[in-house]
Amino acid sequence: MHIIIIMASYSLLQLNQCNYNMGSKSISIIDKEYIQWIKELSSRYRRRQIKAAVKVNQEALKFYMELGRDIVVKKAESRWGSGFMKNLSRDLKEINPNATCFSQTNLLYMKNFYLLYQQYFDFAPQVVEQNESAITPQVVEQIKKDIFSVPWGHHRFIIDKYFDNPQKALFFVRQTIENGWSRNVLLNFLGTDLFERQGKAMTNFKQMLPDETSDLAQELTKDPYDFAFTGITGRYNERLLKDKLLGNITQFLVELGTGFAYVGKEYRLQVGEREQFIDLLFYHLNLSCYVVIEVKIGKFEFADVGQLGGYVVSCNHILRKEGRDNPTIGLLICKEKDRIQAQYALESSSQPIGISEYELEKFYPEKVEGAIPSIEEIEAKLSENLKKL
């Protein structure tokens, strides 16, 4: 397995050595069809590079999982003494001098990598027959695929944070895949309670949306939303909060989650003889629908749902295109809500609506604040990545 990893890495290195920048070198044959072909070949080559890198990562992770399992199953540490990890590291480096993965620390991570996900890799199908609520072989295979799709550096962060909680660990594995998080962004979210907030808004989506979209719509919500990036610490009004949200639009979109595209602020709709202005209008690419967001700095009131429902219906009549867009969704984000009152309001509404709170305080503890990137650093990195697209 280790030989396969080295060979794959060497192949990837060879690919990189033959790459060139078309913008810095002239094309030998000046012909429109030829130049287009060269561009297509270059694009195809880059796709192969990415696939090769992914394959190398998957094979490496499988090897780490197997090595970790061997250490546990062989009871190696008790069998060969307290200095086993140090000796194993030295011996593997001696036999594989070009390998960089056999440090004592990394070997310990490999062991913990296996222990964290042991239940999935030692999965027994017969358990499902005894307990209908148990995970199925298909689910286990998807979990393995997800685990082997995340870079090792990300896994080390997740292991550090959730070594004894595979459910939370898998949540962040999936979030990394879905959102394309870098290690710094992952580290930032590991310092928050995203797991507890994701998909937790009070909604009537189950009743108002088709089965195939209601779960996805629920998952896109959070409760509460973290608006600490606005920097608001003193008195404020709704206009200031909205201005701060849009002034940090990159971080606002990160907090909303994958798939949100910004359409407009105080978006004007001509409804009959009157103008109506939607606080914030977004389009969700995965759900293929408009999302109307109303932000309230006070406590939730019954009238808020009526107003939001009117905006949702207006969007359906004026903006939604039949055959292209699914029904519009409304999301009310307020400073405080009474859960019983919110539930009654949702039951009374005929439109798909969610109700969440927001907080301006930072979710991560102060003692680790210096170890994670600032909001400005995240925005700068995201902006840099967007420019490359």
C-alpha positions as CSV (number, residue, x, y, z in Angstrom):
1,M,0.0,0.0,0.0
2,H,2.8,2.4,0.9
3,I,4.5,1.7,-2.5
4,I,1.2,2.6,-4.3
5,I,1.1,5.9,-2.4
6,I,4.8,6.7,-3.4
7,M,4.2,5.8,-7.0
8,A,1.0,7.8,-7.2
9,S,2.8,10.8,-5.7
10,Y,5.7,10.4,-8.2
11,S,3.2,10.3,-11.1
12,L,1.6,13.5,-9.8
13,L,5.0,15.1,-9.6
14,Q,5.7,14.1,-13.2
15,L,2.4,15.7,-14.3
16,N,3.3,18.9,-12.5
17,Q,6.7,19.1,-14.2
18,C,5.1,19.1,-17.6
19,N,2.6,21.8,-16.9
20,Y,3.0,25.3,-18.4
21,N,1.2,28.6,-18.4
22,M,-0.4,29.3,-21.7
23,G,-0.4,33.0,-20.9
24,S,3.4,33.2,-20.6
25,K,4.4,31.0,-23.6
26,S,3.5,31.5,-27.2
27,I,1.6,28.9,-29.1
28,S,3.7,27.3,-31.9
29,I,0.8,26.9,-34.4
30,I,-1.3,30.0,-35.0
31,D,-4.6,28.4,-35.8
32,K,-7.9,29.0,-34.1
33,E,-8.9,25.3,-34.0
34,Y,-5.5,24.3,-32.8
35,I,-5.4,26.9,-30.0
36,Q,-8.9,25.8,-28.9
37,W,-7.7,22.2,-28.8
38,I,-4.7,23.2,-26.7
39,K,-7.0,24.9,-24.2
40,E,-9.2,21.8,-24.0
41,L,-6.2,19.5,-23.5
42,S,-4.9,21.8,-20.7
43,S,-8.3,21.8,-19.0
44,R,-8.5,18.1,-19.3
45,Y,-5.0,17.7,-17.9
46,R,-5.8,19.9,-14.9
47,R,-8.9,17.7,-14.2
48,R,-6.7,14.7,-14.3
49,Q,-4.3,16.4,-11.9
50,I,-7.1,16.9,-9.4
51,K,-8.3,13.3,-9.7
52,A,-4.7,12.0,-9.2
53,A,-4.4,14.2,-6.1
54,V,-7.7,12.9,-4.7
55,K,-6.7,9.3,-5.4
56,V,-3.3,9.8,-3.7
57,N,-5.2,11.2,-0.6
58,Q,-7.7,8.3,-0.6
59,E,-5.0,5.7,-0.7
60,A,-3.0,7.4,2.0
61,L,-6.0,7.6,4.3
62,K,-6.8,3.9,3.7
63,F,-3.2,3.0,4.6
64,Y,-3.4,5.2,7.8
65,M,-6.7,3.5,8.8
66,E,-5.2,0.1,8.2
67,L,-2.1,0.9,10.2
68,G,-4.1,2.3,13.0
69,R,-6.3,-0.8,13.1
70,D,-3.2,-3.0,13.2
71,I,-1.9,-1.1,16.2
72,V,-5.2,-1.6,18.0
73,V,-6.0,-5.2,17.0
74,K,-2.5,-6.5,17.7
75,K,-2.5,-4.7,21.0
76,A,0.9,-3.5,20.0
77,E,1.5,-1.0,22.7
78,S,1.0,-3.5,25.6
79,R,2.6,-6.3,23.6
80,W,5.9,-4.5,22.7
81,G,6.3,-2.1,25.5
82,S,5.8,1.5,26.4
83,G,8.3,2.7,23.8
84,F,6.5,0.9,21.0
85,M,5.4,4.1,19.1
86,K,8.9,5.5,19.2
87,N,10.4,2.3,18.0
88,L,7.7,1.8,15.3
89,S,8.4,5.3,14.0
90,R,12.1,4.8,13.8
91,D,11.9,1.4,12.1
92,L,9.4,2.5,9.5
93,K,11.6,5.6,8.7
94,E,14.6,3.4,8.4
95,I,13.0,1.1,5.9
96,N,11.2,3.9,4.1
97,P,13.6,6.9,4.2
98,N,11.7,9.0,1.7
99,A,8.4,8.8,3.6
100,T,7.3,11.7,5.7
101,C,4.2,10.2,7.4
102,F,5.8,8.0,10.0
103,S,6.5,10.5,12.8
104,Q,5.6,9.3,16.3
105,T,2.9,11.9,16.5
106,N,1.4,10.9,13.2
107,L,1.3,7.2,14.1
108,L,-0.7,8.2,17.2
109,Y,-3.1,10.1,15.0
110,M,-3.5,7.0,12.8
111,K,-4.4,4.9,15.8
112,N,-7.0,7.5,17.0
113,F,-8.2,7.8,13.4
114,Y,-9.2,4.1,13.5
115,L,-10.6,4.3,17.0
116,L,-12.8,7.3,16.2
117,Y,-14.5,5.5,13.3
118,Q,-14.0,1.9,14.5
119,Q,-17.8,1.2,14.6
120,Y,-18.1,1.8,10.8
121,F,-15.0,-0.1,9.8
122,D,-15.8,-3.1,12.0
123,F,-19.4,-3.0,10.9
124,A,-21.4,-6.2,11.1
125,P,-24.4,-6.4,8.7
126,Q,-26.2,-8.9,11.0
127,V,-26.7,-6.1,13.6
128,V,-29.1,-4.4,11.2
129,E,-31.4,-7.4,11.3
130,Q,-31.6,-7.3,15.0
131,N,-32.2,-3.6,15.2
132,E,-34.1,-1.8,12.5
133,S,-32.9,1.6,13.6
134,A,-29.2,0.6,13.1
135,I,-27.2,1.9,10.2
136,T,-27.4,0.0,6.9
137,P,-24.5,-1.3,4.8
138,Q,-25.2,1.4,2.3
139,V,-24.9,4.2,4.9
140,V,-21.7,2.7,6.1
141,E,-20.2,2.7,2.6
142,Q,-21.2,6.3,2.2
143,I,-19.6,7.2,5.5
144,K,-16.3,5.5,4.4
145,K,-16.4,7.4,1.1
146,D,-16.8,10.7,3.0
147,I,-14.0,9.9,5.4
148,F,-11.6,9.1,2.6
149,S,-12.6,12.3,0.7
150,V,-11.2,14.7,3.3
151,P,-7.4,15.6,3.5
152,W,-5.4,14.2,6.4
153,G,-4.6,17.6,7.8
154,H,-8.4,18.3,8.2
155,H,-8.8,14.9,9.9
156,R,-6.1,15.7,12.5
157,F,-8.0,18.9,13.5
158,I,-11.3,16.9,13.8
159,I,-9.6,14.1,15.8
160,D,-8.2,16.7,18.2
161,K,-11.6,18.2,18.8
162,Y,-14.0,15.2,18.7
163,F,-11.9,12.1,19.3
164,D,-14.7,10.6,21.5
165,N,-17.7,11.8,19.4
166,P,-17.9,10.1,16.0
167,Q,-21.3,11.7,15.3
168,K,-19.9,15.3,15.5
169,A,-16.7,14.2,13.8
170,L,-18.7,13.0,10.8
171,F,-20.8,16.1,10.8
172,F,-17.7,18.2,10.2
173,V,-16.3,15.7,7.7
174,R,-19.5,16.2,5.6
175,Q,-19.5,20.0,6.1
176,T,-15.9,20.1,4.8
177,I,-16.9,18.2,1.7
178,E,-20.1,20.1,1.0
179,N,-18.5,23.6,1.6
180,G,-15.0,23.0,0.4
181,W,-13.5,24.2,3.7
182,S,-9.8,24.9,4.0
183,R,-8.1,23.8,7.1
184,N,-8.3,27.3,8.6
185,V,-12.0,27.6,7.9
186,L,-12.6,24.2,9.4
187,L,-10.7,25.2,12.5
188,N,-12.8,28.3,12.8
189,F,-16.0,26.3,12.7
190,L,-14.7,23.6,15.1
191,G,-14.4,26.3,17.6
192,T,-18.1,27.1,17.4
193,D,-21.3,25.1,18.2
194,L,-22.2,24.7,14.6
195,F,-23.2,21.1,15.1
196,E,-25.8,22.2,17.7
197,R,-27.1,25.0,15.5
198,Q,-27.3,23.4,12.1
199,G,-30.8,22.6,10.9
200,K,-32.4,23.7,14.2
201,A,-34.7,26.5,13.2
202,M,-38.4,26.2,14.0
203,T,-40.1,25.6,10.7
204,N,-43.3,24.3,9.0
205,F,-41.3,22.9,6.1
206,K,-42.5,19.3,6.7
207,Q,-46.1,20.4,6.2
208,M,-45.6,23.0,3.5
209,L,-42.9,21.6,1.2
210,P,-42.6,18.3,-0.8
211,D,-40.8,15.5,1.0
212,E,-37.9,15.6,-1.4
213,T,-37.1,19.2,-0.5
214,S,-38.3,19.7,3.1
215,D,-35.3,17.9,4.7
216,L,-32.8,19.9,2.6
217,A,-34.6,23.1,3.4
218,Q,-34.5,22.3,7.1
219,E,-30.8,21.5,6.9
220,L,-30.0,24.9,5.4
221,T,-31.3,26.7,8.6
222,K,-29.4,27.4,11.8
223,D,-30.6,28.5,15.2
224,P,-29.1,30.8,16.5
225,Y,-27.3,32.5,13.7
226,D,-23.9,33.9,14.6
227,F,-23.7,37.6,13.7
228,A,-20.6,38.3,15.8
229,F,-18.7,39.2,12.6
230,T,-20.7,42.4,12.3
231,G,-18.6,43.8,15.2
232,I,-21.7,45.3,16.9
233,T,-21.3,45.6,20.6
234,G,-23.3,48.7,21.6
235,R,-26.8,50.0,20.8
236,Y,-28.1,49.4,17.2
237,N,-31.2,49.5,15.1
238,E,-32.3,47.2,12.2
239,R,-30.8,49.4,9.5
240,L,-27.4,49.3,11.2
241,L,-27.6,45.5,11.6
242,K,-28.5,45.0,8.0
243,D,-25.8,47.4,6.8
244,K,-23.2,45.5,8.8
245,L,-24.5,42.1,7.5
246,L,-24.1,43.3,3.9
247,G,-20.9,45.1,4.7
248,N,-19.5,41.7,5.6
249,I,-21.4,39.9,2.8
250,T,-18.7,37.2,2.4
251,Q,-18.9,36.2,6.0
252,F,-22.7,36.5,6.0
253,L,-22.9,34.0,3.1
254,V,-20.5,31.7,5.0
255,E,-22.8,31.8,8.0
256,L,-25.9,31.2,5.9
257,G,-24.3,28.2,4.3
258,T,-23.6,26.6,1.0
259,G,-25.9,27.5,-1.9
260,F,-27.0,31.0,-1.0
261,A,-26.6,33.7,-3.7
262,Y,-27.3,37.3,-2.8
263,V,-30.0,39.0,-4.9
264,G,-30.7,42.3,-3.1
265,K,-31.3,44.4,0.0
266,E,-34.7,46.2,0.5
267,Y,-35.7,44.5,-2.7
268,R,-38.6,46.4,-4.3
269,L,-41.8,44.6,-5.4
270,Q,-44.8,46.3,-6.9
271,V,-47.8,44.6,-5.3
272,G,-51.0,46.1,-6.7
273,E,-50.8,49.8,-6.2
274,R,-48.2,49.7,-3.4
275,E,-44.5,49.1,-3.2
276,Q,-43.2,46.5,-0.9
277,F,-39.6,46.2,0.2
278,I,-38.1,42.8,1.2
279,D,-35.3,43.1,3.8
280,L,-32.9,40.6,2.2
281,L,-33.5,38.5,-0.9
282,F,-31.4,35.4,-1.8
283,Y,-31.6,32.5,-4.2
284,H,-30.7,29.1,-3.1
285,L,-28.9,27.2,-5.8
286,N,-29.5,23.7,-4.5
287,L,-33.1,24.2,-3.7
288,S,-33.7,26.3,-6.8
289,C,-35.9,28.8,-5.0
290,Y,-35.9,32.3,-3.7
291,V,-35.3,32.8,0.0
292,V,-36.8,35.9,1.7
293,I,-35.0,36.8,4.9
294,E,-36.4,39.3,7.4
295,V,-34.2,40.5,10.2
296,K,-35.9,41.8,13.4
297,I,-33.9,43.2,16.3
298,G,-36.7,42.7,18.8
299,K,-38.8,39.8,20.1
300,F,-40.8,37.7,17.7
301,E,-44.4,38.8,17.2
302,F,-47.3,37.1,15.4
303,A,-47.5,39.9,12.9
304,D,-43.9,39.1,11.7
305,V,-45.0,35.8,10.2
306,G,-48.0,37.5,8.4
307,Q,-45.7,40.1,6.9
308,L,-43.1,37.5,5.8
309,G,-45.8,35.2,4.4
310,G,-47.0,38.2,2.3
311,Y,-43.5,38.7,0.9
312,V,-43.2,34.9,0.1
313,V,-46.5,34.9,-1.8
314,S,-45.5,38.1,-3.7
315,C,-42.2,36.5,-4.8
316,N,-44.0,33.5,-6.0
317,H,-46.3,35.6,-8.2
318,I,-43.8,38.2,-9.4
319,L,-40.3,36.6,-9.4
320,R,-40.8,32.8,-9.5
321,K,-40.6,31.2,-13.0
322,E,-42.7,28.1,-13.5
323,G,-40.6,25.1,-14.4
324,R,-37.4,26.8,-13.2
325,D,-38.0,27.8,-9.6
326,N,-39.5,25.9,-6.6
327,P,-41.8,27.7,-4.1
328,T,-40.2,30.6,-2.3
329,I,-39.1,30.0,1.4
330,G,-39.2,32.6,4.1
331,L,-36.8,32.9,7.0
332,L,-37.4,35.2,10.0
333,I,-34.3,35.9,12.1
334,C,-35.1,37.7,15.3
335,K,-33.2,38.6,18.5
336,E,-35.6,36.5,20.7
337,K,-38.6,34.3,20.4
338,D,-41.1,32.5,22.5
339,R,-41.2,28.9,21.2
340,I,-44.9,28.3,21.8
341,Q,-45.8,31.6,20.2
342,A,-43.6,30.8,17.2
343,Q,-45.0,27.3,16.9
344,Y,-48.6,28.7,16.8
345,A,-47.6,31.3,14.2
346,L,-46.1,28.6,12.0
347,E,-49.2,26.4,12.2
348,S,-51.3,29.4,11.1
349,S,-49.2,30.1,8.0
350,S,-49.9,28.6,4.6
351,Q,-46.3,29.4,3.4
352,P,-43.0,27.6,4.1
353,I,-41.4,29.7,6.9
354,G,-38.6,29.2,9.4
355,I,-38.0,31.2,12.6
356,S,-34.5,31.6,14.1
357,E,-32.7,33.8,16.6
358,Y,-29.4,35.5,16.1
359,E,-26.5,36.3,18.6
360,L,-23.9,39.0,18.4
361,E,-21.5,37.4,20.9
362,K,-18.7,35.2,19.7
363,F,-19.4,31.4,19.9
364,Y,-15.8,30.3,20.3
365,P,-14.1,30.7,23.8
366,E,-11.6,33.5,24.3
367,K,-8.8,31.1,25.2
368,V,-8.6,29.7,21.7
369,E,-9.3,32.9,19.8
370,G,-5.7,33.5,18.9
371,A,-5.4,30.1,17.4
372,I,-8.1,30.6,14.8
373,P,-8.1,33.0,11.8
374,S,-9.9,36.3,12.2
375,I,-13.0,37.1,10.3
376,E,-10.9,39.5,8.1
377,E,-8.5,36.7,7.3
378,I,-11.4,34.4,6.3
379,E,-12.9,37.1,4.1
380,A,-9.6,37.8,2.5
381,K,-9.0,34.2,1.7
382,L,-12.5,33.6,0.3
383,S,-12.2,36.8,-1.8
384,E,-8.8,35.5,-3.1
385,N,-10.4,32.1,-4.0
386,L,-13.3,33.8,-5.8
387,K,-10.9,35.8,-8.0
388,K,-9.4,32.6,-9.2
389,L,-12.7,31.1,-10.4
